[in-house]
């Protein structure tokens, strides 16, 4: 999905992204060095991205 690629390119250095795991063509988890995670879900019908952040425990 082009929107996710653009998001990762724009925010990659700022968020200190370590890796990205793709679960299917509309769901990814972005892992950052501080132990934070962001789940990204593409909503094609609305042309939006849904983001959910998790803090380390």
N, C-alpha and C positions, 0 to 999 in steps of 0.2 A: 504494500500500500504506500503510495507516494507521500501521504501525509505523515506517516510514521517515520519514513526515511528522512523527510525534511525536519521533523521534530528532533530526531537523533543527531543530525548534522548540526543544527542550530544550537542545541543544548548540551551536546556531548562533553565538551571541555568544562562547561560551567557546572554540570552535575557530576563530573568525575565518574563517568560510566565505565564499569568494568566489563560487563557482558550483557547480551540481550538473548533471551530464549523465546523462540516463536513456537506457539502451541498449535496454531492453525493460521489461516490467512487473515484472520481478524483479531487475534489475541496474542499479546506479547507480555513478557515481564522484563523490565529493565533493572539491572542490579548495579548499585553504586558502591564505591569503595568504603563509604561510611556505614555499610550494612543496611542502607535503605533500599527499598524496592518500590517500583512504580509499575502497576499493572495497567496496560493499555489495551483498550478494546475499540475496534473500528465499528462504527454504526453506519453502514453504507446507505441505508434508506434515508438517513438524516444528514449524511456527509459530515459527520462529527466524530471526534475521538473522546472516549470516556476514560479518564485517568483516575486511579486510586493509589494512594501512597501508603506505605507501611513503614513504620519506624522500627529500628532494631530493638530486641528485647533484652 
